[in-house]
Amino acid sequence: MAELSLTLAYLYPELMSVYGDLGNITALRKRCDWRGIELKIEPVDIGQPFHSASYDLVFVGGGQDKEQKLVAGDLQDHKGEAIRMAVEEDVVLLAVCGGYQLFARYYRPADGPDLPGIGIFDAVTIHKGRRVARCIGNIAIEWQGGTLVGFENHGGRTYLGPNCQPLGKVLVGFGNNGEDGGEGAVYRNAYGTYLHGSLLPKNPRFADHLLRLALQRKYGQADLVPLNDELETRAHGAAVYLAKSKGR
């Protein structure tokens, strides 16, 4: 495993990194370090091109509407086509909250015009107005026979189209829209979700799932040395308990 390496594009690290989203990068870095896998992290910001052939993983976090407007324009002008190409070539992508919204078809904010997305996920997001309560709180979802946990805080409601599937089923919380029981979206090796908290430190199984996909794509194999995840497992269990005890 010592000779393996992956390169991650960290999109808009200054603009799109709320509610601990940087912890997702830290979790991937440490889980690679502990296994002797080199993880190169390259920030890609406003005005910079995205080179689809250069990356094995892509991450974008969440942001407020002001930042999302800047990012929406940059995606349309500089990066959208190349990111779509990378996803069609099965590069692994994780988009959280605001990033998730802008990687779908469009986001309709409470005020102002629609923000166009880049259409990776067949979904639209609509903010139903500032008088409508936000979707806030601890969340737990069913995923691949287990659970994912996190914290959600979003005013927009996301509705999936027929060409992508939800990441998981809501056990506690709101998820995409608080109506249909789904959370997040999956298309090829791209994952969108509202789970902050941050997501990957509390869900090491999902972090390793992303790493396995990236290694499989690059090297044709995806064996990962098991890690001692006692602390992460405790954090995960505590988050599940907290979410279920408070409910919605």
SETORLUM-84257 format. One record per residue (C-alpha): x, y, z; residue in one letter. Coordinates in steps of 0.02 Angstrom, whole numbers, plus 50000, padded with zeros to 5 digits. Example, Ala and Ser with C-alpha at 12.3 -4.5 7.8 and 13.67 -1.06 7.14 Angstrom:
// residues 2
506154977550390a 506844994750357s 
END
This chain:
// residues 248
500005000050000m 501505011650024a 501655015349838e 499835020049814l 499345038149792s 497755047949762l 497455066149715t 495965075749784l 495275092049715a 494645102849859y 493445114949776l 493225132549848y 494025129250019p 493795147350077e 492015149850013l 491225132850039m 491735125750207s 490435128150344v 489915117550493y 491555108050502g 491635102750320d 493545104150325l 493485088950439g 493035078350288n 494705082550209i 495615079150373t 494755062250390a 495235056650215l 497025062650240r 497245053550405k 496435037450346r 497635037350199c 499145041850308d 498775027650429w 498825015450283r 500355022350196g 499335029450051i 499895046349987e 498435058649972l 498845074449877k 497615088449911i 497485102449783e 496395117749820p 495445123549666v 494685140749688d 493735154349595i 494415157349420g 495525142049417q 495225128249290p 494765110649339f 495795097249251h 494715081649250s 496155069749214a 497155075749365s 496025069949506y 495435053949589d 494285062249714l 493345078749721v 492605087449873f 491525102949890v 490715108750052g 489295120250099g 489115139050100g 487885153250123q 486855160449980d 488115174549952k 489535162249926e 488435150749823q 488105164749699k 489965167049670l 490255148449654v 488775145949537a 489495158549415g 491225150949424d 490555133449394l 489645139349239q 491135149149172d 492635138649218h 492345121349290k 490635113749260g 490975104449098e 492615097249161a 491825091449325i 490415083049230r 491715074249122m 492625068149277a 491025061149352v 490595052049190e 492335044349202e 491915038349379d 493015050349477v 492395049749657v 491485065449713l 490715071149877l 489655086949880a 488925093250044v 487435105050068c 487725120549961g 488915110849851g 487605097249833y 486325110249778q 487475118049647l 487975101149578f 486145097649539a 485075106649408r 484715122949498y 484455131049667y 483005143149689r 483455154349837p 482215163649948a 482665179849858d 483335183049685g 483475172749527p 483825154249514d 485645148949529l 486055136849388p 486895120649436g 487995109349333i 486755095049325g 487745080549396i 486265075749505f 484535075149428d 483795086149563a 483185103749599v 483195113549761t 481875126349809i 481925137949959h 480115140550009k 480375157350093g 481125164450250r 479505161850347r 479635143050320v 480655134450455a 482375128150406r 482825109850413c 483975109950564i 484575096550683g 485445079950705n 485065067350570i 485285048650550a 484995039150388i 485005020950337e 486435016950219w 487014999850156q 486364990250305g 487025002750433g 486845021150473t 487605037850427l 487475052150550v 487735070750541g 486985087950566f 485895096850439e 485485115350421n 484685120250257h 483265131350200g 483125123450028g 482125107749994r 482885096049865t 481835085049752y 482625070949652l 482205066649473g 482175049049400p 484005048349351n 484775047649524c 484425038449685q 484445044849864p 485995041349967l 484945034050107g 483285033250199k 482965045750339v 482805037850511l 482825054250608v 482855071750535g 482275079950375f 483435074350235g 483165081250061n 481485089350093n 480635082450248g 479285074650140e 479825059250044d 481015051150169g 482555052050059g 484235060050097e 485585064749975g 485855058749798a 486965046349707v 487495046349525y 488905034749471r 490305038149599n 489615055249645a 488755058049812y 487755073049869g 487145075350047t 486565087750178y 487565079250316l 488805090950400h 489555087550568g 490735083850485s 490185068350392l 491735057550368l 492525057950543p 490905051250619k 490615039050476n 492265030150442p 491395016450343r 490805029250218f 492525037550211a 493295020650170d 491935017550041h 492495033149948l 494325028249960l 493975010649897r 493045017549746l 494495029049705a 495795015249724l 494755003149622q 494605015749481r 496455020049479k 497295003549519y 495974990249489g 496034984849671q 495294991949829a 495994982549979d 496124993650133l 497084988950289v 495834988450434p 496025002650560l 495645003950744n 494075014450733d 493565013050916e 493465031850943l 492575034850779e 491355020750817t 490965028250986r 490685045350907a 489555037450777h 488555028150908g 488375043651017a 487755053550867a 486465040250824v 485865039951004y 485755058951012l 484805060050848a 483555046550896k 483305052951075s 482875070551017k 481965065450861g 481165079050759r 
END
